[in-house]
């Protein structure tokens, strides 16, 4: 909860969110393993809670497109998958270790090949 204060965000439990106690919100961030292989059919957020103006981020990267992201896309939400976070972390780590910026496409290709997604 303390992480949300600087940007005036509210964090809540999945149970409160699913119970409809979310109120008005614009961003959904799943930082759990719900929906990750081998439980691809699971989702932490019921699609009825999603609306077109939202941004939905799912930290899960296997599968790349989770049920949450599929349902969010179907509702017209902007979506960000876990591979994007995975690659972003790798880019920053590389830069910190080497002092140079790596090419994003090379890093992303390496991640996707390593995960057999490409």
N, C-alpha and C positions, 0 to 999 in steps of 0.2 A: 504493500500500500504506500509506503514512503517513496517509492520510485515515481509514482504518479503525481505527487504534490508539485514538483517544479513546473510541470506542464498542465496543471489543473485537471488531472485525470483521476478517475475512480477505478480502483481494482475491486473485484468481487469474486466470490467463490463460484464455481460452476453450478452448484446447487441453487444459489440465489439467482444466478442468471437464468437457469432453466425454469425456475419458479415464476419468472416474469417480473422479478424485482429489479430489473436492469434500468428501467426508466428510459430516458432518451440518450442514445449513444451513437457514435460514428465509427468507431474502430473496434474490431474483435480480434484479439490476439490469443491463439492457442499455443501455450508453451508446455503442454503436457504431451504424453506419448499416445493419447487417445487417437486412434485412426492409423497408427503405425503398424507395419507388417508384424505379425500375421493377422491383425485385427482391423483390416481395411474397411470393414463395414460399419465400424463404430464412428461416432461423431460426438464432440463435446457440446455442440450447439444445435438445437433443433432449427430446421430451416425456416420455420414460422417467425423466428426472431430476427431474421435477416431482411434487409431492405436495400433497394438499389443504390442509395447514396453512401453506403458503407464501404470501408476498406476492411478486408479480412486477411489476416496473416496467420499462417499455420507453420509452426517450427518443424513439424514432421517433414522428413525428406524422403522417406521410403514407405509408401509410394510418393512420387513427386506430386501427383494430384490426388489429394485425399477426398474423402466424401464431403468434408466441410468445404473444401475449395470448389468442388464440382457444384454443390448446392448453392454456394455463394455466387459463382459465375452465372448459374441459371437464374438467380434473382437480380442479376445485373450489377453485382458488387465488383469493385476493384479487388484483385486478389494478389497475394504475395506468398510464394511457396517457401518451404524450408531450405531448398537448394540455394535460393537467393541469399538466405542468411548464412548458410554453410560456406558459400563462396566468398561472401563479404568478410567473414571472419578470417578465412584463409588469406585473402588479399591483405588485410591489415596485419596479420601475423608475419607474412612474408616481408612486408614493408618494414615492420619493426625489427626483424632479424637482419635484413640485408641493407636497409637504408634506401632501397629502390622500389619503385612501384611496378608490380608485375602486370602483364596484360590480362585483363579480366576474361577474355574469351579463352585463353590458354588454360587458366585455372578452372573455368567452368567446364570446359571440355574434359579436363583430367578428372574432375569430380563425377561427371556424368558417365564417363567410360569406366571409372572405378566402381561405380554403383550399377553398372550395366544398364544405364538408362539411355545410352546413345549407341 
